[in-house]
Structure formats: structure tokens, C-alpha cells
Amino acid sequence: ITSQHLEELKIHTLLIGHSERRTLLKESPSFLKEKFDFFKSKNFKIVYCIGEELITREKGFKAVKEFLSEQLENIDLSYSNLIVAYEPI
């Protein structure tokens, strides 16, 4: 579906980075950034999902913090239509 279709359907909010898409479709950080930048340019409200797997969580808070920070490092956190959703796997 294109952004034009979304706009025609009055859909102005979307999810980027959902764990199932990261895992099953192998969406990379660079691809997620491309999606973010594209929909930001169209002024969509973006719910950007971040989260760690159990193996990272078991390493402790420092490991989780580093992992989550890496997921956000290429995203414009000052974008006013951004919501960051924490979704641990």
C-alpha cells in the first residue's frame, strides 16, 4: 500500500519497527530509518517500536539500555509526530 493510499483512507498514523517485522521479514535498522524518513517527510504520526530479546534483558539494565539506544541512534527523536513504543520480545 502506498502513502497516497493511506492518505486517501485518512490513515495518518503507522507503526515502524514492530518485532514481528524485524524478526520475520528481517527489517534492518537502515531499512527502518528509510521508512521513518519517508513517512516523516509526509508528516505521518509514527509509532516507532523498540525492544530487546530475553537474551539481552538477562544481561542486565546496562545491556538493555545500550541495545535500545542503538535502535534509536538514527531516528530523529525531535520529530514532533513521533511516539516511541517499548515492545520487549
Buried (B, 14 or more C-beta within 10 A) or exposed (E): EEBEEBEEEEEEEBEBBBBEBBEEEEBEBEBBBBBBEEBBEEEBBBBBBBBBEEEBBEEEEEBBEEBBEEBBEEBEEEBEEBEBEEBEE
